Amino acid sequence: MELKALFFVAIVLIAGLLFGKVAKAVKMPNVTGYLIGGLLLGPSVFGLIFGEGLISAEAIEALGIVSNVALGFIAFSIGSELKLSYFKRVGPGPIIIATLESLFAILFVLGGTLIYFAIVGQFDNFHIRFALVLSAIAAATAPAATLMVVRQYKARGPLTETLMSVVALDDATALMFFGIFVAIANALSRTGTSTTPIMLQILEPIWEIVLSLGIGGIIGLVIVFGCKWFTGRGNRIALVVAAVFMTVYLADLTGGSPLLACMAMGGVFANLSPVYDIVNGLIYYVTPPIYIMFFVLNGADLNLSVLSQIGVIGVIYVLFRVAGKIFGSWFGAKISKSPPVVSKLLGFALIPQAGVAIGLSLVAVQILDAETASMIRAIILCATLIYELVGPFITKITLKKAGEIAAES
């Protein structure tokens, strides 16, 4: 390992600490400060003025593994919220809400995009497929920023409980709907590059979900039994860290979803281990530096130049996705008879979108030509920039309005 990497780590952590303090001073979530700090000190702003970012592209690439590690721990923590006792108490509400908020985010973006193409006289087979692929990405929600806001403000209540469950389930519903809508886009293609049967294309994300849940479930059982054998605090921390690393690696190696796998691991551990609260408390003190690095690096990787590429379709995507999330959450909450605070406010806390959406945008090149696929990627990157900067702040306001923020610390 080159010692220069340690310099990069130090710069990233110091930047996160300083900008997190600034964000707190102006009553914004720490995570927003981390993202803005990374953006200002990265190639997009600092590099534009001085030729190279203080957090350089070299640093972002060298510390790329931090993102995988951080997302693994974030998913593990969110999975720990999926306790069967909670679902027995509230019923199938979170599952219904997660399904409908994902579906309506897609339908709203699809409808808005198709209406635009009809108005400008481009309502043809190709543009319909473009709309299907773009809208299929709208379902994905980023769990990282949401978890950080909930933790920072010690949020507690029915809205927070439902939010954490829906965010955990969202990854699975997003993958399923993405597979279905992309399969429809391929079916409409006269010269599609995919030779895979439509049914297999629909079943592929379901297999990814099953595989991920299997990997996470097995390693979750290993932690449950391991915590009976290893009783020391240090040993238990090492066990969970090793489990997260192994789960991320195996899920990625086998074509599964590391996020889903780590959520499943956390869920199994939380439901079967009598010491999960104790172990979670220990992990809580290990992860803050990893989370700070993750968000600062994500901020540094944001590229302001994509804002000029968004166009009318990009604006439709950004606005209609949010509208779909809000309506779908409201509709799902009404159907499942969730508390009024959930139906009124939940959708506003589902705005963030990041890694999963960017990954799904890469699939566009398999369905559309390279130029059109790059347009979809530009729209998703721009939307990510907007959602990641404003999403945490809106989540904070939403939880505060619900009366579920205990303290601003």
Order of alpha helices (4+ residues) and beta strands (2+ residues): alpha-alpha-alpha-alpha-alpha-alpha-alpha-alpha-alpha-alpha-alpha-alpha-alpha-alpha-alpha-alpha-alpha-alpha-alpha
